[in-house]
Amino acid sequence: KNNTLYLDLEELKYLLAESVEELPGWDSQQKLSPPYRQKYDLEYVKRTNPRSASVMILLYQNEFGEVEFPVTMRVASNGAHSHQFSLPGGQFEEQDISFDETAIRETVEELGVDYGEIEIVKQLSEIYIPPSNFLVYPYIGIYNGEPAFTPEEREVQYVVPLDLSAFMNADHEVFEQEFSGQLVEIPGYNIGDEEYLWGATAMILEEFKDYLKIVLNL
C-alpha cells in the first residue's frame, strides 16, 4: 500500500461536487456495523416518522496543507451515545428548511467555525439509528481556510482532527465493548490511545471512504 496519498482539497471539492457514481450505501456501512444491528428498510423507516438529524464530514486543509476532518467526543450524558465519537451534527429544527442546513448550523454551533466558509459538496446515504429513532442525513462539506475549533462546552468535550490520507489507508479492527454486562466484538477504527470510532459514525465514514475511492479511482 502506498501510505502517502496526496489529496488536494480543491480537486476533492470538484470531484465530489461533480460525481454521479452511485453511493455504495449499505454495502459499505455493513462492514462497520455492530453485530447486533440488522439492515433497515429506509423507505419503511421513513413511513414510521422517525426523528431527523444531519451530520457533517467537514474537510479542510491544515497549516501544512494536509486534508483533515474533525470528529467530536460528546459530553457524557446518560444518553445512548455518551462516550462515543461523533461527527458534528444534530437534530433537524423547523427553521432549518433543509437537512443540509441542519448539518451546517449544528457544525457551526458545536465547533465554533465560520458559517460562511462551509460549502456542502455531497450528500451520503441516510442511516437509521434505532436506539434514538433518528434517521441521519450525512453530508460532506468543504471548509474554506483553516478552522479554529472552539467547541461548545455543553455538548463537546474535545475535537479530534483526523488526517484524511491516513484514514483512507487505515484498516478497521475489532475491539471489545461491554453492553449490559456482556462483552461484544465490535468493528471500529483505532484512532489512538485505545479510542475507537465505531457505531453509526464509523458506518457513515466507511461509506465516505469507499465513495472517495470510487471518485479518485483508487
Disulfide bonds with the S-S distance in Angstrom:
none
